[in-house]
Amino acid sequence: MGVPLLCLVPHAKKILKMQSSFTKNQLDVPKGHVAVYVGEIQRKRFVVPVSYLNDPSFQQLLSRAEEEFGFHHPHGGLTIPCKEDAFVDLTSRLKVA
């Protein structure tokens, strides 16, 4: 029914490589982090640690992004189609762990 979560990591790396070639704002992202755009209609830019890509909850978001956008992301960066408050809640729990 779903895509195995471990299969998403190679795709995420491909998206991140594409992102760095498309975004001029990438210069203000610290090493070990990635910029993502979050929101269902209006997108807000967040900078998160690359280590989040290994978390199963974050990988579910990546799966949703792949289903909705494939590898073509409208902002040139990784776009995650979820509510901003849900994303903030998820990342705040990841910081504690």
Stockholm file with secondary structure:
# STOCKHOLM 1.0

chainA/1-97         MGVPLLCLVPHAKKILKMQSSFTKNQLDVPKGHVAVYVGEIQRKRFVVPVSYLNDPSFQQLLSRAEEEFGFHHPHGGLTIPCKEDAFVDLTSRLKVA
#=GR chainA/1-97 SS CCCCGGGHHHHHHHHHHHHHHHCSGGGGSCTTEEEEEECSSSCEEEEEEGGGGGSHHHHHHHHHHHHHHTTCCTTSSEEECSCHHHHHHHHHHHHHC
#=GC SS_cons        CCCCGGGHHHHHHHHHHHHHHHCSGGGGSCTTEEEEEECSSSCEEEEEEGGGGGSHHHHHHHHHHHHHHTTCCTTSSEEECSCHHHHHHHHHHHHHC
//
